[in-house]
Amino acid sequence: MVTLSNGKTYFIDERLRQLRNIFNPHDYIDEYESNIQFKDLEEVHRQSDNFTKFITINCAVCGKTLYNGTEKDAKRLIIYCTDC
């Protein structure tokens, strides 16, 4: 979430490339990279990296769950199935 200079708080919808008001989903800013002030854009970029992405890795052969956790923790791990 990010609060802009207009006092409204938005969440960042990367999929639609929009900022959506957390209280009113009909209040949104399309293509926010070009439609907001520079200082607000800096705050959006600073907040966009603060989320944690959780991932699950499954074996492609047997379907066994091999890893549950954050993407950051999974980097550089060698994960393989001991059953296959």
PyRosetta script that sets phi, psi and omega in degrees:
from pyrosetta import init, pose_from_sequence

init()
pose = pose_from_sequence("MVTLSNGKTYFIDERLRQLRNIFNPHDYIDEYESNIQFKDLEEVHRQSDNFTKFITINCAVCGKTLYNGTEKDAKRLIIYCTDC")
pose.set_psi(1, 150.7)
pose.set_omega(1, -179.7)
pose.set_phi(2, -144.0)
pose.set_psi(2, 138.1)
pose.set_omega(2, 176.5)
pose.set_phi(3, -102.4)
pose.set_psi(3, 124.0)
pose.set_omega(3, -178.4)
pose.set_phi(4, -89.3)
pose.set_psi(4, 174.2)
pose.set_omega(4, -178.1)
pose.set_phi(5, -66.0)
pose.set_psi(5, -15.7)
pose.set_omega(5, 177.0)
pose.set_phi(6, -81.7)
pose.set_psi(6, -1.2)
pose.set_omega(6, 176.9)
pose.set_phi(7, 88.8)
pose.set_psi(7, -5.5)
pose.set_omega(7, 179.9)
pose.set_phi(8, -89.7)
pose.set_psi(8, 146.3)
pose.set_omega(8, 179.3)
pose.set_phi(9, -104.6)
pose.set_psi(9, 129.7)
pose.set_omega(9, -177.0)
pose.set_phi(10, -122.7)
pose.set_psi(10, 154.8)
pose.set_omega(10, 167.2)
pose.set_phi(11, -106.6)
pose.set_psi(11, 153.7)
pose.set_omega(11, -174.7)
pose.set_phi(12, -92.5)
pose.set_psi(12, 117.1)
pose.set_omega(12, 177.2)
pose.set_phi(13, -102.9)
pose.set_psi(13, 92.6)
pose.set_omega(13, -176.7)
pose.set_phi(14, -65.0)
pose.set_psi(14, -34.3)
pose.set_omega(14, -177.0)
pose.set_phi(15, -62.6)
pose.set_psi(15, -44.1)
pose.set_omega(15, -179.8)
pose.set_phi(16, -94.4)
pose.set_psi(16, -3.0)
pose.set_omega(16, -176.8)
pose.set_phi(17, 55.2)
pose.set_psi(17, 51.2)
pose.set_omega(17, -178.8)
pose.set_phi(18, -133.2)
pose.set_psi(18, 159.1)
pose.set_omega(18, 165.7)
pose.set_phi(19, -107.1)
pose.set_psi(19, 126.8)
pose.set_omega(19, -178.2)
pose.set_phi(20, -117.8)
pose.set_psi(20, 131.9)
pose.set_omega(20, 178.2)
pose.set_phi(21, -61.3)
pose.set_psi(21, 134.3)
pose.set_omega(21, -175.8)
pose.set_phi(22, -72.9)
pose.set_psi(22, -20.0)
pose.set_omega(22, -179.8)
pose.set_phi(23, -99.6)
pose.set_psi(23, -27.0)
pose.set_omega(23, -177.6)
pose.set_phi(24, -133.4)
pose.set_psi(24, 100.4)
pose.set_omega(24, -176.6)
pose.set_phi(25, -66.2)
pose.set_psi(25, -14.0)
pose.set_omega(25, 177.7)
pose.set_phi(26, -82.3)
pose.set_psi(26, -10.8)
pose.set_omega(26, 175.6)
pose.set_phi(27, -95.1)
pose.set_psi(27, 105.0)
pose.set_omega(27, -178.1)
pose.set_phi(28, -142.4)
pose.set_psi(28, 162.3)
pose.set_omega(28, 178.5)
pose.set_phi(29, -120.4)
pose.set_psi(29, 112.5)
pose.set_omega(29, 177.1)
pose.set_phi(30, -75.8)
pose.set_psi(30, 149.7)
pose.set_omega(30, 175.6)
pose.set_phi(31, 44.7)
pose.set_psi(31, 56.7)
pose.set_omega(31, -171.5)
pose.set_phi(32, -61.7)
pose.set_psi(32, -22.0)
pose.set_omega(32, 179.9)
pose.set_phi(33, -60.5)
pose.set_psi(33, -31.4)
pose.set_omega(33, -177.5)
pose.set_phi(34, -109.2)
pose.set_psi(34, -2.6)
pose.set_omega(34, -174.0)
pose.set_phi(35, -114.1)
pose.set_psi(35, 6.7)
pose.set_omega(35, 176.9)
pose.set_phi(36, -126.2)
pose.set_psi(36, 164.7)
pose.set_omega(36, -178.9)
pose.set_phi(37, -66.9)
pose.set_psi(37, 158.2)
pose.set_omega(37, -176.1)
pose.set_phi(38, -60.8)
pose.set_psi(38, -43.2)
pose.set_omega(38, -178.3)
pose.set_phi(39, -66.8)
pose.set_psi(39, -33.3)
pose.set_omega(39, 175.5)
pose.set_phi(40, -69.5)
pose.set_psi(40, -38.2)
pose.set_omega(40, 179.2)
pose.set_phi(41, -64.1)
pose.set_psi(41, -39.2)
pose.set_omega(41, 176.1)
pose.set_phi(42, -60.6)
pose.set_psi(42, -41.7)
pose.set_omega(42, 179.2)
pose.set_phi(43, -66.6)
pose.set_psi(43, -38.5)
pose.set_omega(43, 177.3)
pose.set_phi(44, -62.5)
pose.set_psi(44, -45.0)
pose.set_omega(44, 179.3)
pose.set_phi(45, -65.0)
pose.set_psi(45, -37.0)
pose.set_omega(45, 178.7)
pose.set_phi(46, -66.3)
pose.set_psi(46, -40.4)
pose.set_omega(46, -178.4)
pose.set_phi(47, -79.1)
pose.set_psi(47, -24.9)
pose.set_omega(47, -175.9)
pose.set_phi(48, -67.2)
pose.set_psi(48, -21.4)
pose.set_omega(48, 179.3)
pose.set_phi(49, -91.4)
pose.set_psi(49, 2.8)
pose.set_omega(49, -176.0)
pose.set_phi(50, -91.5)
pose.set_psi(50, 5.8)
pose.set_omega(50, 179.3)
pose.set_phi(51, -93.4)
pose.set_psi(51, 157.4)
pose.set_omega(51, 178.7)
pose.set_phi(52, -111.5)
pose.set_psi(52, 125.7)
pose.set_omega(52, 179.6)
pose.set_phi(53, -99.6)
pose.set_psi(53, 119.9)
pose.set_omega(53, 177.8)
pose.set_phi(54, -94.6)
pose.set_psi(54, 138.9)
pose.set_omega(54, -178.9)
pose.set_phi(55, -130.7)
pose.set_psi(55, 158.0)
pose.set_omega(55, 173.3)
pose.set_phi(56, -127.4)
pose.set_psi(56, 130.7)
pose.set_omega(56, 178.7)
pose.set_phi(57, -113.0)
pose.set_psi(57, 124.8)
pose.set_omega(57, -179.9)
pose.set_phi(58, -115.2)
pose.set_psi(58, 152.0)
pose.set_omega(58, 174.6)
pose.set_phi(59, -69.1)
pose.set_psi(59, 132.8)
pose.set_omega(59, -179.1)
pose.set_phi(60, -72.5)
pose.set_psi(60, -21.2)
pose.set_omega(60, -177.7)
pose.set_phi(61, -89.6)
pose.set_psi(61, -56.6)
pose.set_omega(61, -174.1)
pose.set_phi(62, -101.6)
pose.set_psi(62, -13.7)
pose.set_omega(62, 178.4)
pose.set_phi(63, 84.5)
pose.set_psi(63, 2.7)
pose.set_omega(63, 179.8)
pose.set_phi(64, -64.2)
pose.set_psi(64, 138.8)
pose.set_omega(64, 176.8)
pose.set_phi(65, -74.4)
pose.set_psi(65, 122.2)
pose.set_omega(65, -177.0)
pose.set_phi(66, -100.5)
pose.set_psi(66, -28.6)
pose.set_omega(66, -177.5)
pose.set_phi(67, -155.2)
pose.set_psi(67, 133.8)
pose.set_omega(67, 169.6)
pose.set_phi(68, -127.7)
pose.set_psi(68, 125.9)
pose.set_omega(68, 178.5)
pose.set_phi(69, 166.2)
pose.set_psi(69, -164.6)
pose.set_omega(69, -177.5)
pose.set_phi(70, -82.3)
pose.set_psi(70, 152.0)
pose.set_omega(70, 178.4)
pose.set_phi(71, -63.2)
pose.set_psi(71, -36.5)
pose.set_omega(71, -179.4)
pose.set_phi(72, -62.2)
pose.set_psi(72, -42.7)
pose.set_omega(72, -179.8)
pose.set_phi(73, -71.4)
pose.set_psi(73, -24.8)
pose.set_omega(73, -177.4)
pose.set_phi(74, -81.6)
pose.set_psi(74, -15.4)
pose.set_omega(74, -179.0)
pose.set_phi(75, -61.8)
pose.set_psi(75, 138.1)
pose.set_omega(75, 177.5)
pose.set_phi(76, 68.5)
pose.set_psi(76, 11.4)
pose.set_omega(76, 174.4)
pose.set_phi(77, -85.5)
pose.set_psi(77, 145.3)
pose.set_omega(77, 172.6)
pose.set_phi(78, -102.6)
pose.set_psi(78, 110.3)
pose.set_omega(78, -174.8)
pose.set_phi(79, -115.4)
pose.set_psi(79, 123.9)
pose.set_omega(79, 176.8)
pose.set_phi(80, -144.2)
pose.set_psi(80, 159.2)
pose.set_omega(80, -177.1)
pose.set_phi(81, -86.6)
pose.set_psi(81, 126.5)
pose.set_omega(81, 179.1)
pose.set_phi(82, -80.4)
pose.set_psi(82, -14.2)
pose.set_omega(82, 179.0)
pose.set_phi(83, -85.5)
pose.set_psi(83, -26.1)
pose.set_omega(83, -176.6)
pose.set_phi(84, -104.5)
pose.dump_pdb("model.pdb")
